[in-house]
Amino acid sequence: MTYHAIHNVDISHDFAGADTATLTARSRTHATIWGAEGTWPLQLRIRFLRTANSWLAADTVASTW
């Protein structure tokens, strides 16, 4: 996979209490994937958990939107 350009369309966050947050980023991603070149609407949703000293990315889900 080769990524040529990523243009962020929307970035949002949600705090579900003092110890959990979610970051959602939607982009139009121009890439060559398994030989096919195109632009895809991709979304990353990352859930963070607060630890004693920092925020830790607990899981990430990638999808189209």
MDAnalysis code that builds the backbone (N, CA, C; Angstrom):
import MDAnalysis as mda
import numpy as np

u = mda.Universe.empty(195, n_residues=65, atom_resindex=np.repeat(np.arange(65), 3), trajectory=True)
u.add_TopologyAttr("name", ["N", "CA", "C"] * 65)
u.add_TopologyAttr("resid", np.arange(1, 66))
u.add_TopologyAttr("resname", ["MET", "THR", "TYR", "HIS", "ALA", "ILE", "HIS", "ASN", "VAL", "ASP", "ILE", "SER", "HIS", "ASP", "PHE", "ALA", "GLY", "ALA", "ASP", "THR", "ALA", "THR", "LEU", "THR", "ALA", "ARG", "SER", "ARG", "THR", "HIS", "ALA", "THR", "ILE", "TRP", "GLY", "ALA", "GLU", "GLY", "THR", "TRP", "PRO", "LEU", "GLN", "LEU", "ARG", "ILE", "ARG", "PHE", "LEU", "ARG", "THR", "ALA", "ASN", "SER", "TRP", "LEU", "ALA", "ALA", "ASP", "THR", "VAL", "ALA", "SER", "THR", "TRP"])
u.atoms.positions = np.array([
    [0.841, -1.178, 0.000],
    [0.000, 0.000, 0.000],
    [0.885, 1.239, 0.000],
    [0.560, 2.168, -0.877],
    [1.277, 3.432, -0.954],
    [0.269, 4.564, -0.809],
    [0.477, 5.409, 0.175],
    [-0.415, 6.539, 0.404],
    [0.196, 7.775, -0.233],
    [-0.597, 8.474, -1.062],
    [-0.110, 9.637, -1.795],
    [-0.505, 10.948, -1.114],
    [-1.722, 11.000, -0.590],
    [-2.200, 12.228, 0.063],
    [-3.378, 11.892, 0.973],
    [-3.460, 12.611, 2.071],
    [-4.583, 12.469, 3.000],
    [-5.105, 13.870, 3.293],
    [-6.387, 14.077, 3.027],
    [-7.020, 15.373, 3.286],
    [-8.092, 15.167, 4.350],
    [-7.857, 15.728, 5.525],
    [-8.827, 15.602, 6.610],
    [-10.096, 16.373, 6.270],
    [-11.226, 15.726, 6.466],
    [-12.525, 16.330, 6.211],
    [-13.165, 16.774, 7.516],
    [-13.054, 15.931, 8.548],
    [-13.670, 16.238, 9.835],
    [-12.903, 15.510, 10.928],
    [-12.636, 16.208, 12.012],
    [-12.006, 15.609, 13.187],
    [-12.832, 16.018, 14.393],
    [-13.258, 15.014, 15.176],
    [-14.053, 15.319, 16.359],
    [-13.584, 14.471, 17.540],
    [-13.982, 14.886, 18.727],
    [-13.626, 14.131, 19.929],
    [-14.830, 14.074, 20.857],
    [-14.802, 13.068, 21.701],
    [-15.882, 12.880, 22.663],
    [-15.269, 12.367, 23.959],
    [-15.575, 13.035, 25.058],
    [-15.126, 12.582, 26.365],
    [-16.289, 11.867, 27.045],
    [-16.117, 10.572, 27.297],
    [-17.171, 9.762, 27.921],
    [-16.835, 9.554, 29.390],
    [-16.579, 10.627, 30.088],
    [-16.160, 10.549, 31.479],
    [-14.742, 11.052, 31.613],
    [-14.225, 10.982, 32.811],
    [-12.888, 11.520, 33.074],
    [-11.767, 10.623, 32.563],
    [-12.077, 9.352, 32.294],
    [-11.009, 8.405, 31.963],
    [-11.101, 7.804, 30.570],
    [-12.056, 8.224, 29.755],
    [-12.222, 7.671, 28.413],
    [-12.510, 8.782, 27.418],
    [-11.844, 8.734, 26.272],
    [-12.082, 9.700, 25.205],
    [-12.013, 8.977, 23.860],
    [-12.742, 9.502, 22.895],
    [-12.719, 8.947, 21.546],
    [-12.416, 10.053, 20.551],
    [-11.482, 9.782, 19.642],
    [-11.135, 10.693, 18.567],
    [-11.605, 10.056, 17.265],
    [-12.364, 10.794, 16.469],
    [-12.824, 10.306, 15.179],
    [-12.303, 11.246, 14.104],
    [-11.595, 10.693, 13.122],
    [-11.037, 11.480, 12.023],
    [-11.530, 10.907, 10.705],
    [-12.174, 11.745, 9.896],
    [-12.623, 11.350, 8.563],
    [-11.743, 12.042, 7.536],
    [-11.326, 11.288, 6.530],
    [-10.441, 11.843, 5.516],
    [-10.789, 11.301, 4.137],
    [-10.320, 11.997, 3.143],
    [-10.312, 11.498, 1.769],
    [-8.855, 11.109, 1.521],
    [-8.624, 9.822, 1.315],
    [-7.270, 9.288, 1.240],
    [-6.971, 8.793, -0.169],
    [-5.980, 9.420, -0.797],
    [-5.537, 9.008, -2.133],
    [-4.410, 7.995, -1.939],
    [-4.608, 6.799, -2.485],
    [-3.634, 5.732, -2.242],
    [-3.645, 4.730, -3.396],
    [-2.574, 3.946, -3.465],
    [-2.518, 2.777, -4.335],
    [-2.521, 1.566, -3.411],
    [-3.580, 0.764, -3.506],
    [-3.743, -0.388, -2.629],
    [-3.894, -1.626, -3.494],
    [-2.949, -2.540, -3.370],
    [-2.915, -3.775, -4.157],
    [-3.057, -3.483, -5.645],
    [-2.390, -2.412, -6.109],
    [-2.368, -2.069, -7.526],
    [-3.485, -1.160, -7.985],
    [-4.490, -0.925, -7.180],
    [-5.604, -0.055, -7.551],
    [-5.389, 1.327, -6.950],
    [-5.347, 2.346, -7.810],
    [-5.173, 3.717, -7.331],
    [-6.526, 4.413, -7.283],
    [-6.757, 5.153, -6.212],
    [-8.015, 5.877, -6.086],
    [-8.036, 6.722, -4.838],
    [-9.161, 7.356, -4.613],
    [-9.369, 8.163, -3.415],
    [-10.544, 7.562, -2.657],
    [-10.306, 7.254, -1.399],
    [-11.313, 6.596, -0.568],
    [-11.674, 7.455, 0.632],
    [-12.939, 7.421, 1.035],
    [-13.352, 8.095, 2.271],
    [-13.073, 7.157, 3.450],
    [-12.039, 7.453, 4.198],
    [-11.646, 6.593, 5.320],
    [-11.910, 7.298, 6.648],
    [-12.246, 6.486, 7.645],
    [-12.483, 6.989, 8.998],
    [-11.653, 6.184, 9.983],
    [-11.012, 6.878, 10.901],
    [-10.322, 6.246, 12.036],
    [-11.034, 6.666, 13.303],
    [-11.370, 5.688, 14.125],
    [-11.961, 5.963, 15.440],
    [-11.016, 5.358, 16.473],
    [-10.436, 6.225, 17.313],
    [-9.441, 5.791, 18.293],
    [-9.995, 6.049, 19.686],
    [-10.021, 5.004, 20.507],
    [-10.491, 5.122, 21.894],
    [-9.283, 5.207, 22.805],
    [-9.261, 6.200, 23.660],
    [-8.165, 6.436, 24.596],
    [-8.631, 6.194, 26.027],
    [-7.735, 5.657, 26.835],
    [-7.972, 5.480, 28.267],
    [-6.912, 6.254, 29.039],
    [-7.340, 6.897, 30.100],
    [-6.386, 7.648, 30.936],
    [-5.672, 6.678, 31.865],
    [-4.352, 6.797, 31.915],
    [-3.555, 6.038, 32.870],
    [-3.097, 7.006, 33.957],
    [-2.250, 6.548, 34.821],
    [-1.771, 7.411, 35.907],
    [-1.040, 8.643, 35.383],
    [-0.305, 8.493, 34.257],
    [0.545, 9.583, 33.774],
    [0.183, 10.129, 32.400],
    [-0.688, 9.449, 31.647],
    [-0.944, 9.878, 30.271],
    [-2.217, 9.233, 29.730],
    [-2.471, 9.478, 28.461],
    [-3.566, 8.831, 27.747],
    [-2.982, 7.714, 26.900],
    [-3.644, 6.566, 26.900],
    [-3.179, 5.388, 26.164],
    [-4.221, 5.038, 25.100],
    [-3.784, 4.872, 23.844],
    [-4.696, 4.446, 22.782],
    [-5.046, 2.985, 23.038],
    [-6.309, 2.707, 23.310],
    [-6.742, 1.360, 23.680],
    [-7.118, 0.530, 22.464],
    [-7.776, 1.151, 21.489],
    [-8.107, 0.438, 20.250],
    [-8.404, 1.434, 19.154],
    [-8.246, 0.974, 17.926],
    [-8.498, 1.782, 16.734],
    [-9.320, 0.964, 15.760],
    [-10.339, 1.597, 15.193],
    [-11.164, 0.944, 14.177],
    [-11.093, 1.810, 12.921],
    [-10.680, 1.199, 11.803],
    [-10.635, 1.880, 10.515],
    [-11.803, 1.385, 9.670],
    [-12.466, 2.308, 8.980],
    [-13.599, 1.935, 8.135],
    [-13.770, 2.992, 7.050],
    [-14.687, 2.747, 6.121],
    [-15.080, 3.784, 5.185],
    [-16.287, 4.506, 5.765],
    [-16.579, 5.676, 5.211],
    [-17.756, 6.422, 5.677],
    [-18.530, 6.956, 4.495],
])
